[in-house]
Amino acid sequence: MKTKNRLIALTVAIAVNAAALAALHIAMVEGTERALAANVEAEYVVDTAPRAPADIARSNCPAPKAL
């Protein structure tokens, strides 16, 4: 009976350690993915729309009048 209890305790300890290692691995992978995502450079935006007439452009400009 003593050997059986020890084997059960060993099995439980191994299972708990395996679960802890799996959780640690998942946390490390998520941290790495976040770090890689933070280093991604923004893509350049290319404007292909036709130019608006000057009077429309001036009336839509939120900046104060410079001229």
C-alpha positions as CSV (number, residue, x, y, z in Angstrom):
1,M,0.0,0.0,0.0
2,K,2.9,2.4,0.8
3,T,4.4,1.9,-2.7
4,K,1.0,2.5,-4.3
5,N,0.6,5.8,-2.5
6,R,4.0,6.9,-3.5
7,L,3.4,6.1,-7.1
8,I,0.1,8.1,-7.0
9,A,1.9,11.0,-5.4
10,L,4.6,10.9,-8.0
11,T,2.1,10.8,-10.8
12,V,0.2,13.8,-9.4
13,A,3.5,15.7,-9.0
14,I,4.5,15.0,-12.6
15,A,1.1,16.0,-13.9
16,V,1.2,19.3,-11.9
17,N,4.7,20.1,-13.2
18,A,3.7,19.3,-16.8
19,A,0.7,21.7,-16.5
20,A,3.0,24.4,-15.1
21,L,5.5,24.0,-17.9
22,A,2.7,24.1,-20.5
23,A,1.4,27.3,-19.0
24,L,4.8,28.9,-18.9
25,H,5.4,27.9,-22.5
26,I,2.2,29.5,-23.6
27,A,3.0,32.7,-21.7
28,M,6.4,32.9,-23.2
29,V,5.1,32.4,-26.7
30,E,2.4,35.1,-26.2
31,G,5.1,37.5,-24.9
32,T,7.3,36.8,-28.0
33,E,4.4,37.4,-30.4
34,R,3.5,40.7,-28.7
35,A,7.2,41.8,-28.9
36,L,7.3,40.9,-32.6
37,A,4.0,42.7,-33.3
38,A,5.3,45.8,-31.6
39,N,8.3,46.0,-33.9
40,V,6.3,45.8,-37.1
41,E,6.7,48.9,-39.2
42,A,3.6,50.6,-40.5
43,E,3.0,50.3,-44.2
44,Y,3.2,53.3,-46.4
45,V,-0.1,54.8,-47.6
46,V,-0.2,55.6,-51.3
47,D,-2.8,58.2,-52.3
48,T,-4.1,57.5,-55.9
49,A,-7.1,59.9,-55.8
50,P,-7.3,62.7,-58.3
51,R,-6.3,66.2,-57.1
52,A,-9.2,68.4,-55.9
53,P,-9.6,71.8,-57.4
54,A,-7.8,74.6,-55.5
55,D,-11.0,76.4,-54.3
56,I,-12.4,73.2,-52.8
57,A,-9.0,72.3,-51.2
58,R,-8.8,75.7,-49.5
59,S,-12.4,75.6,-48.2
60,N,-11.8,72.2,-46.6
61,C,-8.5,73.0,-45.0
62,P,-8.8,73.2,-41.2
63,A,-5.5,75.2,-40.9
64,P,-5.6,79.0,-40.4
65,K,-5.2,81.1,-43.5
66,A,-1.5,81.6,-44.2
67,L,-1.8,83.9,-47.2
